[in-house]
C-alpha cells in the first residue's frame, strides 16, 4: 500500500490532496500541483492527465518543487499519478513496462 500527498504550492503549501491509488486527473481535486510528499510506497507521476507525457518515479520522501523534480518549466507539472504495486518489498517489474 502506498500514500502520496499533492500540494497546490511549492514547499507543501496551499490545498492538498491525498491518494493511495491511481489518479488520472489531479486537477479534479487541485487547481495546480507544485509539490508532493510520498508517505509510503512507490508512485509514477506524470506531467499530463491519464498517465501521459513526461514521467518520474518517486519513492518515500519530500519533493518541495515539482518543476525541479520533473525538470520542466510548466506551472502545474504533475497532472496524474499511478501507484506501482510492490510484492515483498520489490517492484512488480511487469508494471513498469
Phi and psi in radians as a Rosetta constraint file:
Dihedral C 1 N 2 CA 2 C 2 CIRCULARHARMONIC -2.178 0.35
Dihedral N 2 CA 2 C 2 N 3 CIRCULARHARMONIC 2.890 0.35
Dihedral C 2 N 3 CA 3 C 3 CIRCULARHARMONIC -2.609 0.35
Dihedral N 3 CA 3 C 3 N 4 CIRCULARHARMONIC 2.265 0.35
Dihedral C 3 N 4 CA 4 C 4 CIRCULARHARMONIC -2.305 0.35
Dihedral N 4 CA 4 C 4 N 5 CIRCULARHARMONIC 2.495 0.35
Dihedral C 4 N 5 CA 5 C 5 CIRCULARHARMONIC -2.117 0.35
Dihedral N 5 CA 5 C 5 N 6 CIRCULARHARMONIC 2.224 0.35
Dihedral C 5 N 6 CA 6 C 6 CIRCULARHARMONIC -1.839 0.35
Dihedral N 6 CA 6 C 6 N 7 CIRCULARHARMONIC 2.527 0.35
Dihedral C 6 N 7 CA 7 C 7 CIRCULARHARMONIC -2.190 0.35
Dihedral N 7 CA 7 C 7 N 8 CIRCULARHARMONIC 2.548 0.35
Dihedral C 7 N 8 CA 8 C 8 CIRCULARHARMONIC -1.150 0.35
Dihedral N 8 CA 8 C 8 N 9 CIRCULARHARMONIC -0.661 0.35
Dihedral C 8 N 9 CA 9 C 9 CIRCULARHARMONIC -1.963 0.35
Dihedral N 9 CA 9 C 9 N 10 CIRCULARHARMONIC 2.890 0.35
Dihedral C 9 N 10 CA 10 C 10 CIRCULARHARMONIC -1.110 0.35
Dihedral N 10 CA 10 C 10 N 11 CIRCULARHARMONIC 2.791 0.35
Dihedral C 10 N 11 CA 11 C 11 CIRCULARHARMONIC 1.026 0.35
Dihedral N 11 CA 11 C 11 N 12 CIRCULARHARMONIC 0.597 0.35
Dihedral C 11 N 12 CA 12 C 12 CIRCULARHARMONIC 1.094 0.35
Dihedral N 12 CA 12 C 12 N 13 CIRCULARHARMONIC 0.666 0.35
Dihedral C 12 N 13 CA 13 C 13 CIRCULARHARMONIC -1.865 0.35
Dihedral N 13 CA 13 C 13 N 14 CIRCULARHARMONIC 2.871 0.35
Dihedral C 13 N 14 CA 14 C 14 CIRCULARHARMONIC 1.402 0.35
Dihedral N 14 CA 14 C 14 N 15 CIRCULARHARMONIC -2.981 0.35
Dihedral C 14 N 15 CA 15 C 15 CIRCULARHARMONIC -1.105 0.35
Dihedral N 15 CA 15 C 15 N 16 CIRCULARHARMONIC 2.657 0.35
Dihedral C 15 N 16 CA 16 C 16 CIRCULARHARMONIC -2.252 0.35
Dihedral N 16 CA 16 C 16 N 17 CIRCULARHARMONIC 2.788 0.35
Dihedral C 16 N 17 CA 17 C 17 CIRCULARHARMONIC -2.443 0.35
Dihedral N 17 CA 17 C 17 N 18 CIRCULARHARMONIC 2.246 0.35
Dihedral C 17 N 18 CA 18 C 18 CIRCULARHARMONIC -1.968 0.35
Dihedral N 18 CA 18 C 18 N 19 CIRCULARHARMONIC 2.426 0.35
Dihedral C 18 N 19 CA 19 C 19 CIRCULARHARMONIC -2.529 0.35
Dihedral N 19 CA 19 C 19 N 20 CIRCULARHARMONIC 2.684 0.35
Dihedral C 19 N 20 CA 20 C 20 CIRCULARHARMONIC -2.100 0.35
Dihedral N 20 CA 20 C 20 N 21 CIRCULARHARMONIC 0.260 0.35
Dihedral C 20 N 21 CA 21 C 21 CIRCULARHARMONIC -2.524 0.35
Dihedral N 21 CA 21 C 21 N 22 CIRCULARHARMONIC -3.068 0.35
Dihedral C 21 N 22 CA 22 C 22 CIRCULARHARMONIC -1.131 0.35
Dihedral N 22 CA 22 C 22 N 23 CIRCULARHARMONIC 2.513 0.35
Dihedral C 22 N 23 CA 23 C 23 CIRCULARHARMONIC -2.356 0.35
Dihedral N 23 CA 23 C 23 N 24 CIRCULARHARMONIC 1.856 0.35
Dihedral C 23 N 24 CA 24 C 24 CIRCULARHARMONIC -1.311 0.35
Dihedral N 24 CA 24 C 24 N 25 CIRCULARHARMONIC -0.279 0.35
Dihedral C 24 N 25 CA 25 C 25 CIRCULARHARMONIC -2.671 0.35
Dihedral N 25 CA 25 C 25 N 26 CIRCULARHARMONIC 1.668 0.35
Dihedral C 25 N 26 CA 26 C 26 CIRCULARHARMONIC -1.166 0.35
Dihedral N 26 CA 26 C 26 N 27 CIRCULARHARMONIC -0.461 0.35
Dihedral C 26 N 27 CA 27 C 27 CIRCULARHARMONIC -1.258 0.35
Dihedral N 27 CA 27 C 27 N 28 CIRCULARHARMONIC -0.039 0.35
Dihedral C 27 N 28 CA 28 C 28 CIRCULARHARMONIC -1.207 0.35
Dihedral N 28 CA 28 C 28 N 29 CIRCULARHARMONIC -0.428 0.35
Dihedral C 28 N 29 CA 29 C 29 CIRCULARHARMONIC -1.977 0.35
Dihedral N 29 CA 29 C 29 N 30 CIRCULARHARMONIC -0.595 0.35
Dihedral C 29 N 30 CA 30 C 30 CIRCULARHARMONIC -2.259 0.35
Dihedral N 30 CA 30 C 30 N 31 CIRCULARHARMONIC 2.554 0.35
Dihedral C 30 N 31 CA 31 C 31 CIRCULARHARMONIC -1.257 0.35
Dihedral N 31 CA 31 C 31 N 32 CIRCULARHARMONIC -0.433 0.35
Dihedral C 31 N 32 CA 32 C 32 CIRCULARHARMONIC -2.745 0.35
Dihedral N 32 CA 32 C 32 N 33 CIRCULARHARMONIC 3.034 0.35
Dihedral C 32 N 33 CA 33 C 33 CIRCULARHARMONIC -2.544 0.35
Dihedral N 33 CA 33 C 33 N 34 CIRCULARHARMONIC 1.821 0.35
Dihedral C 33 N 34 CA 34 C 34 CIRCULARHARMONIC -1.965 0.35
Dihedral N 34 CA 34 C 34 N 35 CIRCULARHARMONIC -0.067 0.35
Dihedral C 34 N 35 CA 35 C 35 CIRCULARHARMONIC -2.721 0.35
Dihedral N 35 CA 35 C 35 N 36 CIRCULARHARMONIC 2.812 0.35
Dihedral C 35 N 36 CA 36 C 36 CIRCULARHARMONIC -2.667 0.35
Dihedral N 36 CA 36 C 36 N 37 CIRCULARHARMONIC 2.782 0.35
Dihedral C 36 N 37 CA 37 C 37 CIRCULARHARMONIC -2.350 0.35
Dihedral N 37 CA 37 C 37 N 38 CIRCULARHARMONIC 2.163 0.35
Dihedral C 37 N 38 CA 38 C 38 CIRCULARHARMONIC -1.658 0.35
Dihedral N 38 CA 38 C 38 N 39 CIRCULARHARMONIC 1.939 0.35
Dihedral C 38 N 39 CA 39 C 39 CIRCULARHARMONIC -1.344 0.35
Dihedral N 39 CA 39 C 39 N 40 CIRCULARHARMONIC -0.668 0.35
Dihedral C 39 N 40 CA 40 C 40 CIRCULARHARMONIC -2.822 0.35
Dihedral N 40 CA 40 C 40 N 41 CIRCULARHARMONIC 2.782 0.35
Dihedral C 40 N 41 CA 41 C 41 CIRCULARHARMONIC 1.455 0.35
Dihedral N 41 CA 41 C 41 N 42 CIRCULARHARMONIC -2.869 0.35
Dihedral C 41 N 42 CA 42 C 42 CIRCULARHARMONIC -2.400 0.35
Dihedral N 42 CA 42 C 42 N 43 CIRCULARHARMONIC 2.287 0.35
Dihedral C 42 N 43 CA 43 C 43 CIRCULARHARMONIC -2.261 0.35
Dihedral N 43 CA 43 C 43 N 44 CIRCULARHARMONIC 2.592 0.35
Dihedral C 43 N 44 CA 44 C 44 CIRCULARHARMONIC -1.789 0.35
Dihedral N 44 CA 44 C 44 N 45 CIRCULARHARMONIC 2.207 0.35
Dihedral C 44 N 45 CA 45 C 45 CIRCULARHARMONIC -1.930 0.35
Dihedral N 45 CA 45 C 45 N 46 CIRCULARHARMONIC 2.583 0.35
Dihedral C 45 N 46 CA 46 C 46 CIRCULARHARMONIC -2.234 0.35
Dihedral N 46 CA 46 C 46 N 47 CIRCULARHARMONIC 2.600 0.35
Dihedral C 46 N 47 CA 47 C 47 CIRCULARHARMONIC -1.354 0.35
Dihedral N 47 CA 47 C 47 N 48 CIRCULARHARMONIC -0.310 0.35
Dihedral C 47 N 48 CA 48 C 48 CIRCULARHARMONIC -2.193 0.35
Dihedral N 48 CA 48 C 48 N 49 CIRCULARHARMONIC 2.803 0.35
Dihedral C 48 N 49 CA 49 C 49 CIRCULARHARMONIC -1.077 0.35
Dihedral N 49 CA 49 C 49 N 50 CIRCULARHARMONIC 2.836 0.35
Dihedral C 49 N 50 CA 50 C 50 CIRCULARHARMONIC 1.016 0.35
Dihedral N 50 CA 50 C 50 N 51 CIRCULARHARMONIC 0.618 0.35
Dihedral C 50 N 51 CA 51 C 51 CIRCULARHARMONIC 1.071 0.35
Dihedral N 51 CA 51 C 51 N 52 CIRCULARHARMONIC 0.719 0.35
Dihedral C 51 N 52 CA 52 C 52 CIRCULARHARMONIC -2.016 0.35
Dihedral N 52 CA 52 C 52 N 53 CIRCULARHARMONIC 2.887 0.35
Dihedral C 52 N 53 CA 53 C 53 CIRCULARHARMONIC 1.386 0.35
Dihedral N 53 CA 53 C 53 N 54 CIRCULARHARMONIC -2.868 0.35
Dihedral C 53 N 54 CA 54 C 54 CIRCULARHARMONIC -0.996 0.35
Dihedral N 54 CA 54 C 54 N 55 CIRCULARHARMONIC 2.425 0.35
Dihedral C 54 N 55 CA 55 C 55 CIRCULARHARMONIC -2.291 0.35
Dihedral N 55 CA 55 C 55 N 56 CIRCULARHARMONIC 2.739 0.35
Dihedral C 55 N 56 CA 56 C 56 CIRCULARHARMONIC -2.558 0.35
Dihedral N 56 CA 56 C 56 N 57 CIRCULARHARMONIC 2.342 0.35
Dihedral C 56 N 57 CA 57 C 57 CIRCULARHARMONIC -1.501 0.35
Dihedral N 57 CA 57 C 57 N 58 CIRCULARHARMONIC 2.203 0.35
Dihedral C 57 N 58 CA 58 C 58 CIRCULARHARMONIC -2.133 0.35
Dihedral N 58 CA 58 C 58 N 59 CIRCULARHARMONIC 2.362 0.35
Dihedral C 58 N 59 CA 59 C 59 CIRCULARHARMONIC -1.993 0.35
Dihedral N 59 CA 59 C 59 N 60 CIRCULARHARMONIC -3.139 0.35
Dihedral C 59 N 60 CA 60 C 60 CIRCULARHARMONIC -0.848 0.35
Dihedral N 60 CA 60 C 60 N 61 CIRCULARHARMONIC 2.239 0.35
Dihedral C 60 N 61 CA 61 C 61 CIRCULARHARMONIC 2.697 0.35
Dihedral N 61 CA 61 C 61 N 62 CIRCULARHARMONIC -3.080 0.35
Dihedral C 61 N 62 CA 62 C 62 CIRCULARHARMONIC -1.985 0.35
Dihedral N 62 CA 62 C 62 N 63 CIRCULARHARMONIC 2.386 0.35
Dihedral C 62 N 63 CA 63 C 63 CIRCULARHARMONIC -2.233 0.35
Dihedral N 63 CA 63 C 63 N 64 CIRCULARHARMONIC 1.552 0.35
Dihedral C 63 N 64 CA 64 C 64 CIRCULARHARMONIC -1.279 0.35
Dihedral N 64 CA 64 C 64 N 65 CIRCULARHARMONIC -0.235 0.35
Dihedral C 64 N 65 CA 65 C 65 CIRCULARHARMONIC -2.485 0.35
Dihedral N 65 CA 65 C 65 N 66 CIRCULARHARMONIC 1.749 0.35
Dihedral C 65 N 66 CA 66 C 66 CIRCULARHARMONIC -1.143 0.35
Dihedral N 66 CA 66 C 66 N 67 CIRCULARHARMONIC -0.501 0.35
Dihedral C 66 N 67 CA 67 C 67 CIRCULARHARMONIC -1.102 0.35
Dihedral N 67 CA 67 C 67 N 68 CIRCULARHARMONIC -0.726 0.35
Dihedral C 67 N 68 CA 68 C 68 CIRCULARHARMONIC -1.212 0.35
Dihedral N 68 CA 68 C 68 N 69 CIRCULARHARMONIC -0.713 0.35
Dihedral C 68 N 69 CA 69 C 69 CIRCULARHARMONIC -1.034 0.35
Dihedral N 69 CA 69 C 69 N 70 CIRCULARHARMONIC -0.825 0.35
Dihedral C 69 N 70 CA 70 C 70 CIRCULARHARMONIC -1.499 0.35
Dihedral N 70 CA 70 C 70 N 71 CIRCULARHARMONIC -0.210 0.35
Dihedral C 70 N 71 CA 71 C 71 CIRCULARHARMONIC 1.178 0.35
Dihedral N 71 CA 71 C 71 N 72 CIRCULARHARMONIC 0.685 0.35
Dihedral C 71 N 72 CA 72 C 72 CIRCULARHARMONIC -2.294 0.35
Dihedral N 72 CA 72 C 72 N 73 CIRCULARHARMONIC 2.895 0.35
Dihedral C 72 N 73 CA 73 C 73 CIRCULARHARMONIC -1.917 0.35
Dihedral N 73 CA 73 C 73 N 74 CIRCULARHARMONIC 0.294 0.35
Dihedral C 73 N 74 CA 74 C 74 CIRCULARHARMONIC -1.291 0.35
Dihedral N 74 CA 74 C 74 N 75 CIRCULARHARMONIC 2.693 0.35
Dihedral C 74 N 75 CA 75 C 75 CIRCULARHARMONIC -1.448 0.35
Dihedral N 75 CA 75 C 75 N 76 CIRCULARHARMONIC -0.502 0.35
Dihedral C 75 N 76 CA 76 C 76 CIRCULARHARMONIC -2.309 0.35
Dihedral N 76 CA 76 C 76 N 77 CIRCULARHARMONIC 1.203 0.35
Dihedral C 76 N 77 CA 77 C 77 CIRCULARHARMONIC -1.396 0.35
Dihedral N 77 CA 77 C 77 N 78 CIRCULARHARMONIC -0.076 0.35
Dihedral C 77 N 78 CA 78 C 78 CIRCULARHARMONIC -1.958 0.35
Dihedral N 78 CA 78 C 78 N 79 CIRCULARHARMONIC 2.163 0.35
Dihedral C 78 N 79 CA 79 C 79 CIRCULARHARMONIC -2.093 0.35
Dihedral N 79 CA 79 C 79 N 80 CIRCULARHARMONIC -0.267 0.35
Dihedral C 79 N 80 CA 80 C 80 CIRCULARHARMONIC -2.714 0.35
Dihedral N 80 CA 80 C 80 N 81 CIRCULARHARMONIC 2.819 0.35
Dihedral C 80 N 81 CA 81 C 81 CIRCULARHARMONIC -2.580 0.35
Dihedral N 81 CA 81 C 81 N 82 CIRCULARHARMONIC 2.744 0.35
Dihedral C 81 N 82 CA 82 C 82 CIRCULARHARMONIC -2.392 0.35
Dihedral N 82 CA 82 C 82 N 83 CIRCULARHARMONIC 2.302 0.35
Dihedral C 82 N 83 CA 83 C 83 CIRCULARHARMONIC -1.312 0.35
Dihedral N 83 CA 83 C 83 N 84 CIRCULARHARMONIC 2.265 0.35
Dihedral C 83 N 84 CA 84 C 84 CIRCULARHARMONIC -1.610 0.35
Dihedral N 84 CA 84 C 84 N 85 CIRCULARHARMONIC 2.024 0.35
Dihedral C 84 N 85 CA 85 C 85 CIRCULARHARMONIC -1.102 0.35
Dihedral N 85 CA 85 C 85 N 86 CIRCULARHARMONIC 2.438 0.35
Dihedral C 85 N 86 CA 86 C 86 CIRCULARHARMONIC -2.024 0.35
Dihedral N 86 CA 86 C 86 N 87 CIRCULARHARMONIC 2.522 0.35
Dihedral C 86 N 87 CA 87 C 87 CIRCULARHARMONIC -2.229 0.35
Dihedral N 87 CA 87 C 87 N 88 CIRCULARHARMONIC 2.010 0.35
Dihedral C 87 N 88 CA 88 C 88 CIRCULARHARMONIC 0.978 0.35
Dihedral N 88 CA 88 C 88 N 89 CIRCULARHARMONIC 0.641 0.35
Dihedral C 88 N 89 CA 89 C 89 CIRCULARHARMONIC 1.436 0.35
Dihedral N 89 CA 89 C 89 N 90 CIRCULARHARMONIC 0.031 0.35
Dihedral C 89 N 90 CA 90 C 90 CIRCULARHARMONIC -2.040 0.35
Dihedral N 90 CA 90 C 90 N 91 CIRCULARHARMONIC 2.581 0.35
Dihedral C 90 N 91 CA 91 C 91 CIRCULARHARMONIC -1.239 0.35
Dihedral N 91 CA 91 C 91 N 92 CIRCULARHARMONIC 2.394 0.35
Dihedral C 91 N 92 CA 92 C 92 CIRCULARHARMONIC -1.298 0.35
Dihedral N 92 CA 92 C 92 N 93 CIRCULARHARMONIC 1.861 0.35
Dihedral C 92 N 93 CA 93 C 93 CIRCULARHARMONIC -1.019 0.35
Dihedral N 93 CA 93 C 93 N 94 CIRCULARHARMONIC -0.551 0.35
Dihedral C 93 N 94 CA 94 C 94 CIRCULARHARMONIC -1.043 0.35
Dihedral N 94 CA 94 C 94 N 95 CIRCULARHARMONIC -0.455 0.35
Dihedral C 94 N 95 CA 95 C 95 CIRCULARHARMONIC -1.302 0.35
Dihedral N 95 CA 95 C 95 N 96 CIRCULARHARMONIC -0.339 0.35
Dihedral C 95 N 96 CA 96 C 96 CIRCULARHARMONIC -1.569 0.35
Dihedral N 96 CA 96 C 96 N 97 CIRCULARHARMONIC -0.156 0.35
